[in-house]
């Protein structure tokens, strides 16, 4: 059984993997949700519920996988004063 520290380290590594590979992930999975675990894509779907069902079928705990949406266009958030 992994310790909390080991789980946090794995999650950090998965997040870094996502950030390093975002461009190729978007190219391979445009407008899809992807699940990453242990620095590899373990599932992808345009429908989040379908992805979650697939992960459960593969017996991947939902709380362990990094799940991100890969929009084909970069989202831009502009904060302004009202």
C-alpha positions as CSV (number, residue, x, y, z in Angstrom):
1,X,0.0,0.0,0.0
2,X,1.3,3.4,-1.0
3,X,1.7,6.2,1.6
4,X,0.1,9.5,1.2
5,X,3.4,11.1,0.3
6,X,4.0,8.5,-2.5
7,X,0.5,9.2,-3.9
8,X,1.1,12.9,-3.9
9,X,4.4,12.4,-5.6
10,X,2.8,10.2,-8.3
11,X,0.1,12.8,-8.8
12,X,2.7,15.6,-9.2
13,X,4.6,13.4,-11.7
14,X,1.3,12.8,-13.7
15,X,0.6,16.6,-13.6
16,X,4.1,17.3,-15.0
17,X,3.6,14.6,-17.6
18,X,0.4,16.3,-18.7
19,X,2.0,19.8,-18.8
20,X,5.0,18.5,-20.8
21,X,2.9,16.6,-23.3
22,X,-0.2,18.8,-23.5
23,X,0.4,19.7,-27.2
24,X,0.6,16.1,-28.4
25,X,-2.2,15.0,-26.1
26,X,-4.5,17.7,-27.7
27,X,-3.4,16.5,-31.1
28,X,-4.2,12.9,-30.3
29,X,-7.4,13.6,-28.2
30,X,-8.9,16.9,-29.4
31,X,-12.0,17.9,-27.4
32,X,-11.8,14.8,-25.2
33,X,-11.4,14.1,-21.6
34,X,-8.2,12.1,-20.8
35,X,-7.2,10.2,-17.7
36,X,-3.5,9.9,-16.9
37,X,-2.0,7.5,-14.4
38,X,1.6,6.7,-13.9
39,X,2.5,9.1,-16.7
40,X,0.5,7.4,-19.4
41,X,-3.0,7.9,-20.8
42,X,-5.3,5.2,-19.4
43,X,-8.5,6.4,-21.0
44,X,-10.0,9.0,-23.2
45,X,-13.5,10.0,-24.3
46,X,-15.5,13.0,-25.5
47,X,-18.0,12.1,-22.8
48,X,-16.9,12.4,-19.2
49,X,-19.4,9.9,-17.9
50,X,-18.2,7.4,-20.5
51,X,-14.6,7.9,-19.4
52,X,-15.4,7.5,-15.8
53,X,-17.3,4.2,-16.6
54,X,-14.3,3.0,-18.6
55,X,-12.0,3.7,-15.7
56,X,-14.3,1.8,-13.3
57,X,-14.4,-1.1,-15.8
58,X,-10.6,-1.1,-15.8
59,X,-10.6,-1.0,-12.0
60,X,-8.8,2.3,-11.9
61,X,-9.8,4.2,-8.8
62,X,-11.3,7.6,-9.9
63,X,-9.4,9.5,-7.2
64,X,-6.0,8.3,-8.5
65,X,-6.1,9.3,-12.1
66,X,-5.5,12.9,-13.3
67,X,-8.5,13.8,-15.5
68,X,-8.3,16.8,-17.8
69,X,-10.3,18.1,-20.7
70,X,-8.3,18.7,-23.9
71,X,-10.1,21.5,-25.8
72,X,-8.8,21.8,-29.4
73,X,-8.5,25.6,-28.8
74,X,-6.5,27.1,-26.0
75,X,-8.8,28.6,-23.4
76,X,-8.1,32.2,-22.5
77,X,-9.3,33.6,-19.2
78,X,-9.3,37.4,-18.9
79,X,-9.9,38.9,-15.5
80,X,-11.1,42.4,-15.4
81,X,-12.4,45.0,-13.0
82,X,-16.1,45.9,-13.0
